[in-house]
Amino acid sequence: MTPLDPRRNAFRPDLADIALKGRVAAARFGEATPMRVAAPVTALRDAPRPDAARLTEALRG
């Protein structure tokens, strides 16, 4: 099985999209809410803290 791309799939060790249950390991799962980026660019980090490592970025749209 090909590993899931974390830039396109919502998962971290502590939390993941319920649609990924059985495909990724996470402490808990929740239902995803589609959102849009309003800023020109925003950082996607590996934890919900401003000092967390930057994994990638999302562009407006």
C-alpha positions in Angstrom: 0.0 0.0 0.0 1.3 3.5 -0.9 1.8 5.8 2.2 -0.8 8.6 2.4 0.5 12.1 1.6 0.0 14.3 4.7 -0.3 17.3 2.5 -3.6 15.9 1.1 -4.8 13.8 4.0 -5.7 15.1 7.5 -3.8 13.0 10.0 -1.3 13.4 12.9 -0.4 10.9 15.7 -2.9 12.5 18.0 -5.8 13.2 15.6 -7.0 12.0 12.1 -10.0 12.3 9.8 -12.5 9.6 10.6 -12.4 8.6 6.9 -8.8 7.4 7.4 -9.7 5.1 10.3 -8.0 1.7 9.6 -5.5 3.3 7.3 -3.5 5.5 9.7 -2.6 5.2 13.4 -4.0 8.0 15.6 -5.0 8.4 19.2 -8.5 9.7 18.2 -10.5 10.3 15.0 -12.9 13.1 14.2 -15.1 14.2 11.3 -13.3 16.7 8.9 -14.8 20.1 8.1 -14.0 21.4 4.6 -12.4 24.9 4.9 -10.8 27.5 2.6 -7.7 29.5 3.1 -8.4 33.3 3.1 -4.8 34.5 3.5 -2.5 34.4 0.5 -0.3 31.7 2.2 -0.6 29.9 5.5 1.7 27.4 7.2 0.5 23.8 8.0 2.3 22.7 11.1 2.9 19.3 12.7 1.1 20.4 15.9 -1.5 23.0 16.9 1.2 25.5 18.1 2.7 28.5 16.4 6.3 27.3 17.2 5.6 23.7 15.8 7.6 22.5 12.8 6.2 23.7 9.4 5.3 20.8 7.2 4.0 22.5 4.1 1.8 25.5 3.2 -1.7 26.1 1.9 -2.4 28.7 -0.8 -5.6 30.9 -0.9 -8.6 29.3 -2.5 
